[in-house]
Amino acid sequence: MYSFSGLSTTDTSNRYGCWHKFYCRYVLRLPSRPGLPLVFGKACHAVIETAIKAGNAEIMPALCQAVVSASDLDTEKEELERCVQASAVLEAVKAGGQVEEYFEYPLDDTPFSPKLRGYIDFSQKGKGAVILTDWKSNRATYKPLETYQLALYAAHLRKKHSLPVIGRLAFLRFNTVEEHEYTDTDIKEAFDWARETAYECDARKQRVEMGQDPNEVFPKQPGDTCEYCDYKYFCLSEVPGIPEAISNKEEALEVAQGILFTQANLKLHQNNLKTFVEKNGPIQDDQVRAQIEKSEYLTFDLKTRLAVVEKMQVDNLNIGSILKIGSDAQKDLQNKHGWSEKDFLDLGAKKRAKNTLKITKAG
């Protein structure tokens, strides 16, 4: 039995995929130590689910307080309250619908077919379609077709209701919704991916059962994924040695791999130390001192950003000399609004190049 999150764990083409994480969770079944992003996401889901079932948005502050107290999320209380009162959530509470619906189904017609299971956050059946909503507390938005999650969920709802399914990703931090109506082609593509991935998982598990080295079958792939991995404490307990000199390709690869492990291990220890100092105060001796330095910064939602621009215009300020078109803005214009690099160049942007060493896990 597989879930979308379990299958997507093996997708090493994205920053979160790692075969060793799959091995820890689904083969060794090690107990996990969830990080703040996962804990925060579960807190959002718990509050939203309870409010929708009660049909009452006014209980959200009390629910947030209860969840924060139980989950050690004191520093995230304000953000939690803001996220659970996103427009899409308030609409769902008012309208009502199905919450946390469990499903499972086989991925092909064979007797030993792997099965897919999951929970649908929220759905509403209308006259002409079913609206499928998944609550996301991510710090970045993306389009529904960038993953197969909603397509696999849509397959269940379409079969159940015999209606078209519109999938919606509700990004709570941004108070925005991305949606897509799922076609036969979308669902078939998702099915093919899930089936092939599930069979690959089964094959790798069998190779380990037959005696092959688990570290070869489910290789560790340190990198950005380690920051959000529930098993980083286990996986990063040993860091491989790094050759002192590089004289050939093999040694160069050892150095690159060692750097990835060292970077991930360093971030792990930094987070551990930060947690200790936050709870116990500064520490020091004759050689080192560690303390927490509080910094404050401003955040701007869409309404506030528009208000800032309007005030700049009222003050006759040159907006172009103040606001920069950074990499995030470029990505938004390209991914969400169809701009191309040529559009920027035609407007006078200049292309520059620099050499930067970048080490990533192999996909």
N, C-alpha and C positions, 0 to 999 in steps of 0.2 A: 504494500500500500504506500503510495507516494503522494506528497502534496506539491503544489507549485513551488513553494519556497524550498522544499527539499531538492527538487529537480533543478531549480535555478542555481542552487549552491554549486553545481558542477559546471556552470557556464563560466569558464575562465576567460572569456572574452570581455567580461565586465569587471569592474573593480571589486565586486563582492564575491566572485566565484573562487572556489578553492576545493580541490578534490579531497584534501586532508580534512577539511572541515566536515565534509560529507562523511568521511570515515569515522571521525570522532563522534558525530551525532547519530548516524544511522547504522553503523557497524559495531563500534565499541559501546555505543549508547552511554557515553560519559555524561555526567551531570554538567549542565552549562552554568556559566556565570554571566548573565546578561548585562550588557552595558547600559548606560544612560539612554541612548536613543531608543533601544527596545523597550526599556521600562517606561519611558515617556509615551511611546506609541501605544503600549497596552493600557496606560492610564487614560489616554484620550478615548480609546475604544470603550473602556469600561464606563466612563461617564456618559458618553454618547448613547451607548446601548441602553443604559438604565433610564436616561431621560426620554428616549423614544418610546420605550415600553410604558413609561408612566404618562407619556403625552404631556409633559410639563417641563418647560425650559427653566422655570424659576428655581428648580431644585439643583441646578448645575453648580452654583457656588458651594453649596453644602457638600455635594458629591465630590467636587474638586478637593475640598478640605479633607474629606475622609480618605480619598485616594492618596493625597500628598502625605498625610500622616502615616499611612500604611506602607508607602513605597519609598520613603526618604527622598522626596522630591521638593523639599522646602524651597530651594533656590529656583525651582521651575514653576511655582504655583501661579504666578501672574501669566506666564506663557501658556500654561495649561488652560487657565480660564479663558484666555483670548482665543485659543485654538478651538475649544469645544463650542464656542459661540459664533463660529463661522456661519455665513449665510446659508450654505447648503445644509448644515446641521440643524439650524433653527427651522428651516423649511421642512426637513424630515420629521422633526419633533411635532410640528403642527399638523402635517399631513398623515403621519403614521405609515406603517408598512411592516414588512417582514425583516426581522433583525437576526443576525448570527444564524443563518440557515445552513445546516450541515448537508453535504452531498458526497456521494461517491459513485463512481461508475468505471467500467473496464475501458481500457484504451484500445482494444481490438476485439475481434470475435472469437479468438482462440480460447480453448479451455483453461489455459494457464496465463491468461492475459494479466499484466500488471494493472492495478487499479489506481485511479486518482481520487483524492479526497480533498475537502476544503470546507471553509466557512465563508459564506457570503455576508459581508458586513450589513448591507441594507438593500432591499429591493421593493419596488412599488409596481403593482400591476395596473396598467391603464387599459383603455379601450383598444388602442392600436399598437401598444408596445409595452414591454417590461423595462423599467428603469433600474439598472444595476449600479449601485454606488459603493465605492471602496474608499474608506477614510485613510488619508495619507498624512503623516506628520513629518515627512521628509523635509530637508532643508533645500531641496531643489525640485523643480517641477519637470515633468516629462509627458510625452504623448501616450495615449492608451496603447497604440500599436507598437510602442518601443519594447513592450514585454508581452508574453502570452497569457498573463494571469487572467485578465478580464475575458479574453476569448474562451478560455477553458471554463470559466464560471458561466459565461453566456450560453455555452453548449447545454449545460444542465437546465437553465431557466427556459431556454427556447423549447427544449423537449418537454418540460413540465407544463408550460402554458400554451404551447403552439402559437407563439407570438414572436415578432422581431424583438431583439434585445438591444437597448442602448446602454453602453457602458460608460460610467462616469468616474473619473478620478477626482476626488475632492481634496485639494491640498490645503490643509487647515492653517498652516503658518502663513500662507499667502492669500487665503480667502478667495481662491480661484478654483474653477472646475474645468477639466479637459474631458471631452466626451467623444464617442464614436459609435455609430450603429454597426453592429457586427454582421458580416456577410458569411455565406457558406465558405468562401475562399479563406477568410480570416480564421474561421473555426477549424477548417481542415489543416491549415498550416500549423496552428497551435497543437492540434491532435498529433500530427506527424512529429513535431518536435518533442512532445511529451512522451510519445511511444518510443521513439528512438533513444531518447535520454534514459528512460526507465530500463530499457533492455541493456543499455550500456552499463548502467549501475548494477544490474543483476549480474552481468558478465564479469565485472570487476570484483564483486563480492565473491563470486565462484572461484576466481583466480586466487584470492587470498585463502579461501577454504582449502584449496588444493596445495597450499604451501608456499606460494609466491610471496616475496617480501612486501608487506603492506606499504612501506615507504616508496616502493617503486610503482605499485598499482595506484596508490592514492598519494601522490607526491605533495610535499609541503610547498606552498607558493606564497612566501611572505611578500608584503607590500601594503598598499592602502587598505586591503581587505582586513588586515589584522586589527586595525583600530576598532572595527565593529564586530569582531568575531567573539563568540561566547567561549571559545576554547583557546584563546591566545595564551592564557596562563600555562596551559598544558603544553601547547605546541612550541612555545618560545622558551621553554625551560632550559633548553640546550642550544647554544649558538655555535655554528661551525667555525672552525679556525679559518683565518684569512691568510693566504700566502704572503710572505714579506716582499716578494718580488714577482714580476710578471715577465715571463720569457716565452710563453706560448699561449695558444688559444685556450687550452684546458685550464691553465692557471688564471687567465683573465676571467673565464666563466666562474671559477671558484671565488674570485674576488667579488664579482658582481653579485653572486648568490649570497656571499658573506655580508656584503653591504646591506642587502635587503633585510636579512635576518637581524643585523645589528641595529638598523634604523627602527624596525618594528619593536625589537626588544627594548631599545632606549625609550621609545614612546610609552611602552608599557610601564617601565620603572618610573618615568616622570609622572605618569598619572597616579601610580601608587603613592609616590612621595607627596604629590599635591593633596591627595585625599587625607594623608596622615597629618600634614601641616595644617590643613584647614580645620581639622578636628582638635589638634593638640597645640597649635601655636608654633612660632618659629623655633628652629633648632640650629645650633652652631657649635663649633669648637675652634681650635686655633687655625684651622685650614679652610673651613667651609661654613657657609651660612645659607640656610634655606628659609624663605619666608613668603607669605602671600602678599602680593601688591595688587590692590584693587584698582581697576581702571573702569571708567564709565564711558559709554558711547551712546549715540542716538540711533534709533531705528526708524524707518519711514515706510508706512504702508502706502498703497497706491493713492489713496485719498490725500495723504500728507504730501507725497511727492508732487502731485498736481498742484496742491496749494502753494508749495515752495516755488514752483515754476511761475505760477500766476503772480506771486509777490515780486519775483525777480523782474517780471515784465512791467509791473506797476512802478517799480523803482528804476525803470529804464536801464537795467543791467544787461551787459552783453552775455547772454546765456552760453554761447559757444566758447567764451573765454574762461568759463567757470566749470561747466559740466563736461566731464571727459567721457568719450565713447570707449570705455574699457572693454576687456575681453568678455565680461558677463553681458554687457549691453550688445556687443557684436553677436554673441551666441543667441541671445533672445531675438534679435532682428532676423537672424538667419533661420533659426529653428522654428520660431513661432510666427514670423511674418513674411517668410519667403525671400528675404534678401539674399544676395550672393556677394562673394568677395568683389566681383566686378562692379557691383553697385557702389561699394565703398571707394574703389579705385576711381570710378568715373566721377565721383564727387570730390576727388582731390586727395584721397588718402594715399600715403606712401608706404611701400612695403620695405621692411628691413629684415635682416637676418643676423643671427648670432649662434655660436656653437655652445650648446649646453649638454652636459652628460646626463642622460636620463636612463635610469635603470628600472625596469618593470618586470613583472612576472610574464612568462611566456603564455600566450593564449592558445 
